[in-house]
């Protein structure tokens, strides 16, 4: 379960990635765009990675759909 919280200009999220009951990794789930917007993602590791890349790349076009693998 991911926790993302926002208050007074601050965005925070946990860093735990799991598969069932097993902790598989730690991962930063928040990203900042080149113009300063913040975003956070939850879901699969692939989706988190693609969503962060989309934000850091300036959020051009639509956000990646959940589960999509970019190569």
DRENDO-1510 file (C-alpha; in Angstrom, 1 decimal, always signed):
<recs>
REC; n; res; u; v; w
REC; 1; UNK; +0.0; +0.0; +0.0 .
REC; 2; UNK; +1.4; +3.4; -1.0 .
REC; 3; UNK; +0.9; +6.5; +1.1 .
REC; 4; UNK; +1.0; +9.9; -0.7 .
REC; 5; UNK; +0.2; +13.1; +1.2 .
REC; 6; UNK; +0.0; +16.7; +0.3 .
REC; 7; UNK; -0.3; +19.8; +2.5 .
REC; 8; UNK; +0.7; +23.4; +2.2 .
REC; 9; UNK; +2.9; +22.9; -0.8 .
REC; 10; UNK; +4.7; +19.7; +0.4 .
REC; 11; UNK; +4.2; +16.3; -1.2 .
REC; 12; UNK; +5.4; +13.2; +0.6 .
REC; 13; UNK; +5.3; +9.5; -0.1 .
REC; 14; UNK; +6.6; +6.3; +1.3 .
REC; 15; UNK; +9.3; +4.4; -0.6 .
REC; 16; UNK; +8.4; +0.8; -0.1 .
REC; 17; UNK; +7.7; -1.6; -3.0 .
REC; 18; UNK; +6.2; -5.0; -2.2 .
REC; 19; UNK; +5.1; -8.2; -4.0 .
REC; 20; UNK; +2.5; -9.7; -1.7 .
REC; 21; UNK; +4.0; -9.9; +1.8 .
REC; 22; UNK; +7.6; -9.5; +0.5 .
REC; 23; UNK; +9.4; -6.1; +0.5 .
REC; 24; UNK; +11.1; -6.0; -2.9 .
REC; 25; UNK; +12.7; -2.6; -3.1 .
REC; 26; UNK; +12.7; +1.0; -2.0 .
REC; 27; UNK; +11.8; +3.5; -4.6 .
REC; 28; UNK; +11.2; +7.3; -4.7 .
REC; 29; UNK; +7.6; +7.7; -5.9 .
REC; 30; UNK; +7.6; +11.5; -6.3 .
REC; 31; UNK; +8.9; +13.5; -9.2 .
REC; 32; UNK; +9.3; +17.2; -10.2 .
REC; 33; UNK; +8.7; +18.5; -13.7 .
REC; 34; UNK; +11.2; +21.0; -15.3 .
REC; 35; UNK; +8.7; +23.8; -14.5 .
REC; 36; UNK; +8.3; +22.8; -10.8 .
REC; 37; UNK; +5.0; +20.7; -10.7 .
REC; 38; UNK; +5.1; +17.7; -8.4 .
REC; 39; UNK; +3.5; +14.4; -8.9 .
REC; 40; UNK; +3.4; +11.0; -7.2 .
REC; 41; UNK; +2.4; +7.6; -8.3 .
REC; 42; UNK; +1.3; +4.3; -6.8 .
REC; 43; UNK; +0.8; +0.9; -8.4 .
REC; 44; UNK; +3.3; -1.4; -10.1 .
REC; 45; UNK; +7.0; -0.6; -10.3 .
REC; 46; UNK; +6.8; -0.3; -14.1 .
REC; 47; UNK; +4.0; +2.2; -13.8 .
REC; 48; UNK; +5.8; +4.3; -11.1 .
REC; 49; UNK; +8.9; +4.4; -13.3 .
REC; 50; UNK; +7.0; +5.4; -16.4 .
REC; 51; UNK; +5.0; +8.0; -14.5 .
REC; 52; UNK; +8.1; +9.6; -13.0 .
REC; 53; UNK; +9.8; +9.7; -16.4 .
REC; 54; UNK; +6.6; +11.4; -17.8 .
REC; 55; UNK; +6.7; +14.1; -15.1 .
REC; 56; UNK; +10.4; +14.7; -15.3 .
REC; 57; UNK; +10.1; +14.9; -19.1 .
REC; 58; UNK; +7.7; +17.8; -18.9 .
REC; 59; UNK; +4.4; +15.9; -19.0 .
REC; 60; UNK; +4.1; +16.0; -22.8 .
REC; 61; UNK; +1.0; +14.2; -24.2 .
REC; 62; UNK; -1.1; +11.9; -22.0 .
REC; 63; UNK; +0.2; +10.2; -18.9 .
REC; 64; UNK; +1.3; +6.6; -19.4 .
REC; 65; UNK; -1.5; +4.1; -18.9 .
REC; 66; UNK; -1.1; +1.8; -15.9 .
REC; 67; UNK; +0.8; -1.4; -16.8 .
REC; 68; UNK; +2.3; +0.0; -20.0 .
REC; 69; UNK; +6.0; -0.9; -20.5 .
REC; 70; UNK; +8.1; +1.7; -22.3 .
REC; 71; UNK; +11.4; +0.6; -23.9 .
</recs>
